[in-house]
Amino acid sequence: MKIVTVVGARPQFIKAAALSRIIRNDYPGTIEEVLVHTGQHFDENMSKVFFDELDIPQPKHNLEISGGQHGAMTGRMLEAVENVLLQEKPDWLLIYGDTNSTLAGALAAAKLHIPVAHVEAGLRSFNLRMPEEINRILADRISSLMFCPTETAVNNLNDEGVSQGVHNVGDVMYDVALFYRDRARQQSTILNTLNLSCGDFALATCHRAENTDDQKKLEEILSALAEVAKQLPVVLPLHPRTRNLVQEYGLSHYMSALTVVEPLPFLDMVALEQAAKVILTDSGGVQKEAYFYGVPCLTMRDETEWVETTASNANVLVGANRLAVMEWFAKLQTGQWRPDFDGSPYGAGKAAENILQVLISHK
């Protein structure tokens, strides 16, 4: 069986690593995987070291498509992925998540009558202003197999009248978290490099367009982080795009209070996530990783796809709101906020194996 995997951003490579590792180790000669990188998100840390850390090969096809408006980018990807599929002639196209790369891959395969398998199917923010929401809904509609990370995702699809081909396999990111947590502790030196102690700092990320493209929201976030930094060091790996907008909006004065670093290699980020006292983020992946590692999280958005984390009070939605951030940070400092990390809504760390077993059964 031949699978073409289409990914376009660093988080998707990390998710794909869970399946790629098992394909190579457990199914040699049975499954062939062809990795396609659209190039949607340029990341200087996606070097040979990145792929070595994840123990996955470099992509066979690198399409180098990035920049431009959503429609133009998706259209160029659609054309390029179609050419790859015509060349490779796979049995399945595998896609992850909710990027433009995900949608382009799904459309290209569907029009060539190649069945599509969507990992992280059924997630919904119910905010149609998010391009990610459009991408994931459309990808689900044209997928033959929908691999859901949670029962909530299954229920979302059922509510939309979709039940055939739906499987609750668990979350591949939980697989990743379990596999790499010890490796990160052993191999990463980031805590020593930044002179940090376990449990004595906050980790922050901010990249989502709804926050960074809005000057008022970005200032609320940065001012909140600067306030937190008066009590606890705040480490902020800063994406170049966010850095440029901080300068454009004249918000650079907030940065002096923070430990601002370049985007970090994968294992360094995992090491920081595990060691932080609290995580503040607008990233879907990071808020969930905080849950996996038992770290309280303040999500600087108004909604989340990962409702299991908020239901357990391990993750609190504070929006781009300085006062809300400080209210919950004060509760953490005084012991009034008591997150619950019991339960296993994301499976048992066997999502990749479950996915491959389903795919093989549909050979």
Secondary structure, 3 states (H helix, E strand, C coil): CEEEEEECCHHHHHHHHHHHHHHHHHCCCCCEEEEEECCCCCCCCCCHHHHHHHCCCCCCEECCCCCCCHHHHHHHHHHHHHHHHHHHCCCEEEEECCCHHHHHHHHHHHHCCCCEEEECCCCCCCCCCCHHHHHHHHHHHCCCEEEECCHHHHHHHHHCCCCCCEEECCCHHHHHHHHHHHHHHHHCCHHHHCCCCCCCCEEECCCCHHHHCCHHHHHHHHHHHHHHCCCCCEEEECCHHHHHHHHHCCCHHHHHHCEEECCCCHHHHHHHHHHCCEEEECCHHHHHHHHHCCCCEEECCCCCCCHHHHHCCCEEECCCCHHHHHHHHHHHHCCCCCCCCCCCCCCCCCHHHHHHHHHHHCC
